């Protein structure tokens, strides 16, 4: 089984991702200005993403080589760049080759869903933080960040172990 999501191939990468998640969620406790907080969050994403990329560049798994991955992807979906039909494995009604208008409509719809999800998440986090603050928690977003980072790490670790177990079964 090829792992196309290599951001959690190393323990250090998984820890970094979880730390970024925790800091991202905790940021309202430390940066009160929304524009400044947006810059801090962008910095966290950029710095965390760069660190994870560097940490994962040490992965020695030959199946994660980009050339091998692109070749496997091409083999699994047919010849990239060919029109749908008998010369390709792409079905004739596939939206990816159907129409640019339809493709952009899907992209815009996905962006709207993501934006709405982010706004709902922020509103829920504010309400939970207000509830915790009333209960005497001094830095409620920090507590939420610790929980989010821990859950993120646990999910990444479980996923990593499942991939390792599946890879062992394939070789056995």
Secondary structure, DSSP 8 states (H G I E B T S, - for coil): ---S-GGGSSHHHHHHHHHHHHHHHHGGGT---HHHHHHHHHHHHHHHHHHHHHHHTT---GGG-HHHHHHHHHHHH--TT--SSTTSSS-TT-HHHH-HHHHHHHHHHHHHHHHHHHHHHHHHHHHHHHHHHHTT-TTHHHHHHHHHHHHHHHHHHHHHHHHHHHHHHHH-
